[in-house]
Amino acid sequence: MKLLTPIILVLSFVLFGCNAVQKDESTAKENKKQEHVSEKKNDGTSKEKNRAKSLSDIYVPNPQVSDDTKLLNVGQTIKDSKGTVTLKGIASLNKNFTLGPVEMKIKNVKLIHNLPTYSLMDYFHYYTEQYEEFDFIKVEVELINKSDQTVHFGPIAHLNTSNGEKRNFEDDFYIEYLGGEIEPNGSKQGALGFIVEKSSPDLKWVEIQTSDVLDKNHKEIGKSQKIKIDLNR
């Protein structure tokens, strides 16, 4: 009996140790699982926050152009420190277009008459000889890259008007860098502005042509589109 007692004690310690190890391993696995779920959840939340932030409707003022967000009715005029703007035509679309992995939403298109302040005339002189007073087309867009790879895309490669005037991406004076790379699952939003010098007779429509969508190796993964937009006057 005296010999059995130490053996029983040793076996008890061994069994207790095994149970403790199994319990610790089980706890560690559970903690790791919870951490993984938490990281996944936080990562998803972070992506949603980033996406929501990049696609927010908060107006970011352009340094050269008056805030036209409240110009909603043809004939309406607003004056601020950058000049006086009058709405001559508008098309509120809020319409989505799919080009390969890119979803482009055209929010609205406006034809605006601009009287810039004297301090801004030099800036517009680069784009037109009629820098003291001119009409321009403003196009507001949102872009979403729905793929897990970087893509290259330009929302407006060319713009044509009903009066036969042509503009290309280099004529955009808003310069909000909407063309170029869009990161994986990334997004952009903003506006493009093109001065038009042939505004008589009244513009009836504008047609924009996007660029193709290219992958990181500049291989086409989405065809360009032509989109005709009628202006309400």
C-alpha positions in Angstrom: 0.0 0.0 0.0 2.8 2.4 0.8 4.3 1.7 -2.6 1.0 2.4 -4.4 0.5 5.8 -2.7 3.4 7.6 -4.5 2.4 6.1 -7.9 -1.2 7.3 -7.4 0.1 10.8 -6.5 2.3 10.9 -9.6 -0.6 9.8 -11.8 -2.8 12.5 -10.3 -0.3 15.2 -11.0 0.2 13.9 -14.6 -3.6 13.9 -15.3 -4.0 17.3 -13.7 -1.2 18.7 -15.8 -2.7 17.2 -19.0 -6.1 18.7 -18.2 -4.5 22.1 -17.5 -2.5 22.1 -20.7 -5.7 21.1 -22.7 -7.6 23.8 -20.9 -4.9 26.4 -21.7 -4.7 25.3 -25.3 -8.5 25.5 -25.6 -8.6 29.0 -24.0 -5.7 30.2 -26.3 -7.6 28.9 -29.4 -10.8 30.6 -28.3 -9.0 33.9 -27.6 -7.2 33.7 -31.0 -10.6 33.0 -32.7 -12.1 36.0 -31.0 -9.2 38.2 -31.9 -9.5 37.1 -35.6 -13.2 37.9 -35.6 -12.5 41.2 -33.9 -9.8 42.1 -36.4 -12.0 41.1 -39.3 -14.9 43.2 -37.9 -12.7 46.2 -37.3 -11.1 45.9 -40.7 -14.6 45.9 -42.3 -15.7 48.8 -40.2 -12.5 50.7 -41.1 -13.1 50.0 -44.8 -16.7 51.2 -44.6 -15.6 54.3 -42.8 -13.0 55.1 -45.4 -15.4 54.4 -48.2 -18.1 56.5 -46.5 -15.7 59.3 -46.0 -14.5 59.3 -49.6 -18.0 59.2 -50.9 -19.5 61.7 -48.5 -21.6 64.5 -49.8 -19.7 67.1 -47.9 -18.8 69.9 -50.3 -15.1 70.7 -50.6 -14.8 74.2 -52.0 -12.7 74.7 -55.2 -10.1 77.5 -54.7 -10.9 79.1 -58.0 -14.7 78.7 -58.4 -17.7 79.9 -56.5 -19.7 77.4 -54.5 -22.7 76.4 -56.8 -24.2 73.7 -54.6 -27.3 75.9 -54.0 -27.7 76.7 -57.7 -30.6 74.4 -58.5 -33.0 76.5 -60.6 -32.2 77.9 -64.0 -31.7 81.7 -63.8 -30.6 81.5 -60.1 -27.5 83.6 -59.2 -25.1 83.4 -56.3 -22.3 85.8 -55.4 -19.4 85.2 -53.1 -15.7 86.2 -52.7 -14.7 84.3 -55.9 -17.2 85.9 -58.2 -20.8 85.7 -59.4 -22.3 82.5 -60.9 -25.6 82.0 -62.7 -27.2 78.7 -63.6 -28.0 78.4 -67.3 -28.8 74.7 -67.5 -28.9 71.6 -65.4 -29.3 67.8 -65.6 -29.7 66.0 -62.2 -28.9 62.4 -63.1 -27.7 60.4 -60.1 -27.2 57.6 -62.6 -24.7 54.8 -62.4 -22.6 53.5 -65.3 -20.6 50.3 -65.2 -17.2 50.1 -66.9 -15.5 46.8 -66.1 -14.7 46.9 -62.4 -15.5 50.6 -62.1 -18.8 52.0 -61.2 -19.2 55.7 -62.2 -22.1 57.7 -60.9 -22.9 61.0 -62.6 -24.6 63.1 -60.0 -25.4 66.2 -62.0 -24.3 68.3 -64.9 -24.6 72.1 -64.9 -24.1 74.9 -67.4 -22.9 77.9 -65.4 -22.1 81.5 -66.4 -19.1 82.8 -64.4 -18.0 86.3 -63.6 -14.8 85.7 -61.6 -13.3 88.3 -59.3 -10.3 90.3 -60.6 -7.8 88.3 -58.5 -8.9 85.0 -60.3 -8.9 86.3 -63.8 -5.2 85.4 -64.4 -6.0 81.8 -63.5 -8.8 81.5 -66.1 -6.7 83.4 -68.7 -4.7 80.2 -69.1 -7.9 78.4 -70.3 -9.7 81.1 -72.3 -9.3 84.5 -73.8 -12.7 85.4 -72.4 -11.4 85.1 -68.9 -13.5 88.1 -67.6 -16.8 86.3 -68.3 -17.5 82.9 -69.6 -19.8 79.8 -69.5 -18.6 76.4 -68.3 -19.8 72.8 -68.0 -19.5 71.3 -64.5 -19.8 67.5 -64.1 -20.0 65.9 -60.6 -19.0 62.3 -60.4 -18.4 59.4 -57.9 -16.1 56.6 -58.8 -15.8 53.2 -57.1 -13.3 50.5 -58.0 -15.1 47.2 -57.1 -12.0 45.0 -57.7 -9.1 44.0 -55.5 -6.5 45.5 -57.9 -5.4 49.0 -58.8 -7.0 50.4 -62.0 -6.5 53.4 -64.2 -9.5 55.4 -65.3 -10.5 58.9 -66.4 -14.2 59.9 -66.1 -14.0 62.4 -68.9 -11.5 61.8 -71.7 -13.4 64.0 -74.2 -16.4 66.3 -74.0 -18.5 67.5 -76.9 -21.4 70.0 -77.0 -24.5 70.4 -79.2 -22.8 73.4 -80.8 -19.9 71.3 -82.1 -17.3 72.4 -79.5 -14.8 69.8 -78.3 -12.8 69.6 -75.0 -10.5 67.0 -73.5 -9.3 66.0 -70.1 -6.5 68.6 -70.2 -9.0 71.4 -70.4 -10.5 70.6 -66.9 -9.8 73.6 -64.7 -11.2 72.1 -61.5 -8.1 69.9 -61.3 -9.3 67.6 -58.6 -7.3 64.6 -59.9 -10.2 62.3 -60.6 -8.4 60.7 -63.5 -5.6 58.1 -62.9 -5.2 55.4 -60.4 -8.0 54.1 -58.2 -6.7 51.8 -55.4 -8.2 48.4 -54.8 -11.8 48.7 -53.5 -11.1 52.5 -53.4 -13.3 55.4 -54.4 -13.1 59.0 -55.5 -15.6 61.8 -55.9 -15.4 65.4 -57.1 -16.1 67.6 -60.1 -14.6 68.5 -63.5 -15.1 71.9 -65.2 -14.8 72.8 -68.9 -15.0 76.3 -70.3 -17.2 76.5 -73.5 -16.9 79.4 -75.9 -19.7 78.4 -78.3 -22.7 78.9 -76.0 -24.9 80.5 -78.7 -27.3 79.1 -79.7 -28.2 77.7 -76.3 -26.6 74.4 -75.5 -29.1 71.5 -75.7 -26.8 68.7 -74.6 -23.3 67.6 -73.8 -21.7 64.2 -74.6 -18.9 62.9 -72.5 -16.6 60.0 -73.4 -14.8 58.2 -70.6 -11.4 56.5 -70.9 -11.0 52.8 -71.0 -10.4 51.1 -67.7 -6.9 49.6 -67.5 -5.2 47.3 -65.0 -1.8 47.9 -63.4 -0.2 46.6 -66.6 -2.2 49.0 -68.7 -4.2 46.2 -70.2 -7.9 47.0 -71.0 -10.3 45.5 -68.6 -13.3 47.9 -69.3 -14.5 49.6 -72.5 -14.9 53.4 -72.6 -18.5 54.7 -72.9 -20.1 57.7 -74.5 -22.8 59.3 -72.5 -25.2 62.0 -73.9 -26.8 64.3 -71.3 -29.7 66.6 -72.2 -29.7 70.0 -70.3 -32.9 71.4 -68.9 -33.1 75.1 -69.5 
